[in-house]
Amino acid sequence: MAEQMHLSQGYLSQIEVGTRVPSLRVLRLVAQTTGAKLSELLDDAA
């Protein structure tokens, strides 16, 4: 998935463990890549 979004795996790993907060741009890329809606991702983060 990291390749599809043009992000490093390390960057995504930092987001997963909570040491980095994803930007709106990254959230949009994740939504676009996975087919999820941005609102769903934001609801899950809350």
N, CA, C and O atoms as CSV, one atom per row, in Angstrom:
chain,resi,resn,atom,element,x,y,z
A,1,MET,N,N,0.827,-1.191,0.000
A,1,MET,CA,C,0.000,0.000,0.000
A,1,MET,C,C,0.871,1.255,0.000
A,1,MET,O,O,0.507,2.257,-0.616
A,2,ALA,N,N,2.004,1.213,0.676
A,2,ALA,CA,C,2.884,2.379,0.744
A,2,ALA,C,C,3.327,2.807,-0.652
A,2,ALA,O,O,3.386,4.000,-0.948
A,3,GLU,N,N,3.636,1.840,-1.507
A,3,GLU,CA,C,4.064,2.162,-2.869
A,3,GLU,C,C,2.955,2.843,-3.650
A,3,GLU,O,O,3.210,3.796,-4.387
A,4,GLN,N,N,1.736,2.369,-3.497
A,4,GLN,CA,C,0.605,2.954,-4.216
A,4,GLN,C,C,0.377,4.398,-3.803
A,4,GLN,O,O,-0.068,5.211,-4.613
A,5,MET,N,N,0.674,4.723,-2.560
A,5,MET,CA,C,0.453,6.077,-2.059
A,5,MET,C,C,1.701,6.944,-2.172
A,5,MET,O,O,1.675,8.124,-1.820
A,6,HIS,N,N,2.801,6.360,-2.663
A,6,HIS,CA,C,4.077,7.069,-2.793
A,6,HIS,C,C,4.578,7.575,-1.446
A,6,HIS,O,O,5.077,8.694,-1.332
A,7,LEU,N,N,4.435,6.727,-0.427
A,7,LEU,CA,C,4.926,7.024,0.916
A,7,LEU,C,C,5.848,5.893,1.342
A,7,LEU,O,O,5.744,4.775,0.838
A,8,SER,N,N,6.748,6.186,2.266
A,8,SER,CA,C,7.634,5.121,2.742
A,8,SER,C,C,6.900,4.248,3.757
A,8,SER,O,O,5.988,4.701,4.449
A,9,GLN,N,N,7.319,2.989,3.827
A,9,GLN,CA,C,6.731,2.069,4.794
A,9,GLN,C,C,7.017,2.545,6.214
A,9,GLN,O,O,6.189,2.375,7.110
A,10,GLY,N,N,8.191,3.141,6.416
A,10,GLY,CA,C,8.551,3.652,7.738
A,10,GLY,C,C,7.604,4.748,8.198
A,10,GLY,O,O,7.217,4.794,9.366
A,11,TYR,N,N,7.235,5.625,7.282
A,11,TYR,CA,C,6.302,6.708,7.604
A,11,TYR,C,C,4.950,6.137,8.022
A,11,TYR,O,O,4.362,6.575,9.010
A,12,LEU,N,N,4.461,5.158,7.264
A,12,LEU,CA,C,3.180,4.538,7.607
A,12,LEU,C,C,3.263,3.795,8.933
A,12,LEU,O,O,2.305,3.795,9.706
A,13,SER,N,N,4.391,3.167,9.199
A,13,SER,CA,C,4.575,2.454,10.468
A,13,SER,C,C,4.528,3.415,11.645
A,13,SER,O,O,3.959,3.098,12.689
A,14,GLN,N,N,5.129,4.595,11.478
A,14,GLN,CA,C,5.101,5.601,12.542
A,14,GLN,C,C,3.676,6.059,12.819
A,14,GLN,O,O,3.322,6.313,13.970
A,15,ILE,N,N,2.868,6.166,11.798
A,15,ILE,CA,C,1.463,6.538,11.972
A,15,ILE,C,C,0.729,5.429,12.723
A,15,ILE,O,O,-0.066,5.698,13.623
A,16,GLU,N,N,1.006,4.177,12.344
A,16,GLU,CA,C,0.337,3.036,12.984
A,16,GLU,C,C,0.615,2.957,14.477
A,16,GLU,O,O,-0.293,2.675,15.260
A,17,VAL,N,N,1.851,3.202,14.883
A,17,VAL,CA,C,2.199,3.085,16.303
A,17,VAL,C,C,1.900,4.355,17.080
A,17,VAL,O,O,2.017,4.369,18.306
A,18,GLY,N,N,1.517,5.423,16.390
A,18,GLY,CA,C,1.110,6.637,17.076
A,18,GLY,C,C,2.203,7.651,17.329
A,18,GLY,O,O,1.982,8.616,18.060
A,19,THR,N,N,3.384,7.460,16.742
A,19,THR,CA,C,4.456,8.435,16.933
A,19,THR,C,C,4.380,9.574,15.932
A,19,THR,O,O,5.121,10.551,16.042
A,20,ARG,N,N,3.496,9.454,14.962
A,20,ARG,CA,C,3.328,10.497,13.958
A,20,ARG,C,C,1.845,10.626,13.650
A,20,ARG,O,O,1.127,9.628,13.594
A,21,VAL,N,N,1.394,11.841,13.454
A,21,VAL,CA,C,-0.012,12.103,13.129
A,21,VAL,C,C,-0.117,12.317,11.619
A,21,VAL,O,O,0.607,13.143,11.063
A,22,PRO,N,N,-1.008,11.586,10.952
A,22,PRO,CA,C,-1.116,11.745,9.500
A,22,PRO,C,C,-1.734,13.085,9.125
A,22,PRO,O,O,-2.618,13.595,9.814
A,23,SER,N,N,-1.256,13.637,8.033
A,23,SER,CA,C,-1.826,14.878,7.520
A,23,SER,C,C,-3.107,14.556,6.749
A,23,SER,O,O,-3.392,13.395,6.452
A,24,LEU,N,N,-3.851,15.573,6.439
A,24,LEU,CA,C,-5.079,15.385,5.660
A,24,LEU,C,C,-4.744,14.785,4.297
A,24,LEU,O,O,-5.496,13.956,3.786
A,25,ARG,N,N,-3.633,15.193,3.710
A,25,ARG,CA,C,-3.194,14.647,2.423
A,25,ARG,C,C,-3.004,13.134,2.516
A,25,ARG,O,O,-3.439,12.395,1.633
A,26,VAL,N,N,-2.363,12.684,3.570
A,26,VAL,CA,C,-2.129,11.249,3.750
A,26,VAL,C,C,-3.449,10.523,3.963
A,26,VAL,O,O,-3.653,9.443,3.408
A,27,LEU,N,N,-4.343,11.095,4.754
A,27,LEU,CA,C,-5.649,10.467,4.967
A,27,LEU,C,C,-6.422,10.347,3.657
A,27,LEU,O,O,-7.094,9.345,3.416
A,28,ARG,N,N,-6.324,11.366,2.818
A,28,ARG,CA,C,-6.990,11.302,1.511
A,28,ARG,C,C,-6.391,10.202,0.642
A,28,ARG,O,O,-7.118,9.479,-0.038
A,29,LEU,N,N,-5.056,10.076,0.665
A,29,LEU,CA,C,-4.402,9.023,-0.109
A,29,LEU,C,C,-4.822,7.638,0.371
A,29,LEU,O,O,-5.062,6.743,-0.439
A,30,VAL,N,N,-4.911,7.463,1.686
A,30,VAL,CA,C,-5.337,6.174,2.245
A,30,VAL,C,C,-6.765,5.873,1.810
A,30,VAL,O,O,-7.067,4.753,1.399
A,31,ALA,N,N,-7.635,6.859,1.899
A,31,ALA,CA,C,-9.031,6.661,1.504
A,31,ALA,C,C,-9.123,6.295,0.027
A,31,ALA,O,O,-9.862,5.385,-0.349
A,32,GLN,N,N,-8.380,6.999,-0.795
A,32,GLN,CA,C,-8.411,6.740,-2.231
A,32,GLN,C,C,-7.853,5.353,-2.551
A,32,GLN,O,O,-8.402,4.642,-3.392
A,33,THR,N,N,-6.779,4.973,-1.891
A,33,THR,CA,C,-6.134,3.689,-2.164
A,33,THR,C,C,-6.966,2.511,-1.679
A,33,THR,O,O,-7.031,1.480,-2.348
A,34,THR,N,N,-7.599,2.656,-0.528
A,34,THR,CA,C,-8.357,1.543,0.049
A,34,THR,C,C,-9.812,1.512,-0.393
A,34,THR,O,O,-10.496,0.506,-0.200
A,35,GLY,N,N,-10.291,2.590,-0.980
A,35,GLY,CA,C,-11.686,2.650,-1.387
A,35,GLY,C,C,-12.611,3.084,-0.263
A,35,GLY,O,O,-13.832,3.083,-0.423
A,36,ALA,N,N,-12.039,3.453,0.868
A,36,ALA,CA,C,-12.842,3.918,2.003
A,36,ALA,C,C,-13.198,5.389,1.800
A,36,ALA,O,O,-12.590,6.081,0.984
A,37,LYS,N,N,-14.174,5.844,2.542
A,37,LYS,CA,C,-14.522,7.261,2.523
A,37,LYS,C,C,-13.687,7.973,3.575
A,37,LYS,O,O,-13.394,7.411,4.631
A,38,LEU,N,N,-13.308,9.200,3.285
A,38,LEU,CA,C,-12.509,9.985,4.221
A,38,LEU,C,C,-13.235,10.144,5.549
A,38,LEU,O,O,-12.604,10.111,6.605
A,39,SER,N,N,-14.541,10.316,5.512
A,39,SER,CA,C,-15.309,10.469,6.753
A,39,SER,C,C,-15.232,9.208,7.613
A,39,SER,O,O,-15.231,9.295,8.841
A,40,GLU,N,N,-15.169,8.041,6.979
A,40,GLU,CA,C,-15.033,6.790,7.736
A,40,GLU,C,C,-13.690,6.735,8.454
A,40,GLU,O,O,-13.613,6.312,9.607
A,41,LEU,N,N,-12.641,7.159,7.775
A,41,LEU,CA,C,-11.315,7.164,8.395
A,41,LEU,C,C,-11.266,8.125,9.575
A,41,LEU,O,O,-10.668,7.824,10.608
A,42,LEU,N,N,-11.894,9.272,9.417
A,42,LEU,CA,C,-11.887,10.261,10.497
A,42,LEU,C,C,-12.718,9.782,11.679
A,42,LEU,O,O,-12.359,10.038,12.828
A,43,ASP,N,N,-13.832,9.086,11.415
A,43,ASP,CA,C,-14.650,8.540,12.501
A,43,ASP,C,C,-13.889,7.472,13.273
A,43,ASP,O,O,-13.986,7.400,14.498
A,44,ASP,N,N,-13.128,6.638,12.559
A,44,ASP,CA,C,-12.338,5.584,13.205
A,44,ASP,C,C,-11.226,6.162,14.060
A,44,ASP,O,O,-10.832,5.558,15.058
A,45,ALA,N,N,-10.718,7.317,13.682
A,45,ALA,CA,C,-9.609,7.935,14.420
A,45,ALA,C,C,-10.084,8.573,15.715
A,45,ALA,O,O,-9.291,8.769,16.636
A,46,ALA,N,N,-11.355,8.896,15.795
A,46,ALA,CA,C,-11.878,9.592,16.985
A,46,ALA,C,C,-12.093,8.675,18.151
A,46,ALA,O,O,-12.527,9.119,19.214
